[in-house]
């Protein structure tokens, strides 16, 4: 069965960095675009970043552009989110997800991980 497993979430001070990982299994990883989303209690899941199937194209939310970097390694079915200059408002559960083609809309994504908690403290 399809599995996406995120890891790397942690408690970090504002201004710090984290690298999230997402390992995929049960899918032909290299044909899917991959997205990162985040969610806080009481809010809808928010688009963070996208990387195309080949890795050649990336898209970022305005709130993270210039601070976050998405990458992937199709040889090991993994996608990453490097987060620098973290802010208090980056605190959320972060999810990776797979999509055919490109989308910033959570409903278009066909497979989701369980999420990993990122907490940024002052």
matplotlib code that plots the C-alpha trace (Angstrom):
import matplotlib.pyplot as plt

x = [0.0, 1.0, 2.9, 4.4, 6.3, 7.5, 10.2, 12.5, 10.0, 11.3, 11.2, 13.5, 14.2, 13.2, 15.9, 16.9, 16.8, 15.2, 15.2, 12.1, 12.1, 9.4, 10.0, 7.6, 6.8, 4.1, 4.0, 6.0, 7.5, 9.2, 5.9, 4.4, 4.8, 5.2, 3.9, 4.5, 1.5, 1.1, -1.8, -2.4, -5.4, -8.6, -7.2, -7.2, -4.2, -2.0, 0.2, 3.9, 6.0, 5.8, 8.4, 7.7, 8.2, 11.6, 12.6, 13.2, 10.4, 9.6, 6.9, 6.6, 4.0, 4.8, 5.2, 8.1, 9.8, 13.5, 13.5, 12.4, 13.8, 12.2, 14.2, 13.8, 15.9, 14.0, 16.6, 15.5, 11.9, 12.3, 11.4, 12.8, 12.0, 14.8, 13.5, 15.8, 15.2, 12.2, 9.6, 7.0, 4.3, 5.9, 4.8, 2.5, 2.1, 3.8, 2.6, 4.0, 1.7, 1.7, -0.1, -0.4, 1.0, 0.9, -1.4, -1.4, -4.8, -4.8, -7.8, -5.9, -3.3, -3.9, -1.7, -0.7, 1.7, 0.7, 2.5, 5.4, 5.2, 7.4, 7.4, 9.2, 9.9, 11.0]
y = [0.0, 3.6, 5.1, 8.6, 9.0, 12.3, 12.9, 15.6, 17.7, 19.2, 22.1, 24.8, 28.4, 31.2, 31.9, 28.3, 25.6, 22.2, 19.7, 17.6, 14.3, 12.3, 8.7, 7.2, 3.6, 1.8, 4.4, 5.1, 8.1, 9.6, 10.3, 12.4, 16.0, 16.3, 19.0, 20.1, 21.5, 22.6, 22.9, 24.4, 23.7, 25.2, 26.2, 24.7, 22.9, 25.4, 25.0, 25.5, 24.2, 22.0, 20.2, 18.6, 14.9, 15.5, 18.0, 20.7, 23.0, 24.3, 26.6, 28.2, 30.0, 33.7, 33.2, 30.8, 31.9, 32.6, 30.7, 27.2, 24.9, 21.8, 19.0, 15.4, 12.3, 10.0, 7.3, 6.8, 7.9, 10.9, 14.5, 17.1, 20.5, 22.6, 25.3, 28.3, 31.5, 29.8, 32.1, 31.5, 31.5, 28.5, 26.3, 23.6, 20.0, 19.5, 17.0, 15.7, 14.6, 13.3, 14.8, 14.2, 17.2, 20.4, 21.9, 24.1, 22.8, 20.1, 18.4, 17.6, 15.5, 11.8, 10.5, 12.0, 11.3, 11.4, 14.6, 15.8, 18.5, 21.6, 24.0, 27.3, 28.9, 32.5]
z = [0.0, -0.4, 2.4, 2.9, 6.1, 7.3, 9.8, 11.2, 13.0, 16.3, 18.7, 17.5, 18.4, 16.2, 13.6, 13.5, 10.9, 10.3, 7.5, 7.1, 5.2, 3.5, 2.5, 0.0, -0.7, -2.7, -5.5, -8.6, -6.9, -9.9, -11.7, -8.9, -8.1, -4.3, -2.1, 1.5, 3.5, 7.0, 9.4, 12.8, 15.0, 13.7, 10.4, 7.0, 5.6, 4.0, 0.9, 1.6, -1.3, -4.4, -6.5, -9.9, -10.6, -12.2, -9.5, -12.2, -11.0, -7.5, -6.2, -2.8, -0.8, -0.4, 3.4, 3.0, -0.2, 0.3, 3.6, 2.7, 0.0, -1.3, -3.0, -3.9, -4.6, -6.9, -6.5, -2.9, -3.2, -0.8, -0.7, 1.7, 3.0, 4.3, 6.6, 7.5, 9.5, 11.2, 12.6, 15.4, 12.7, 11.1, 14.0, 12.6, 11.6, 8.3, 5.8, 2.5, -0.3, -3.8, -6.8, -10.5, -12.3, -10.3, -7.7, -4.7, -3.6, -0.9, -2.4, -5.5, -3.7, -3.7, -1.0, 2.4, 5.2, 8.9, 9.5, 11.7, 14.3, 14.0, 16.9, 16.8, 20.1, 21.0]

ax = plt.figure().add_subplot(projection="3d")
ax.plot(x, y, z, "-o")
ax.set_aspect("equal")
plt.show()
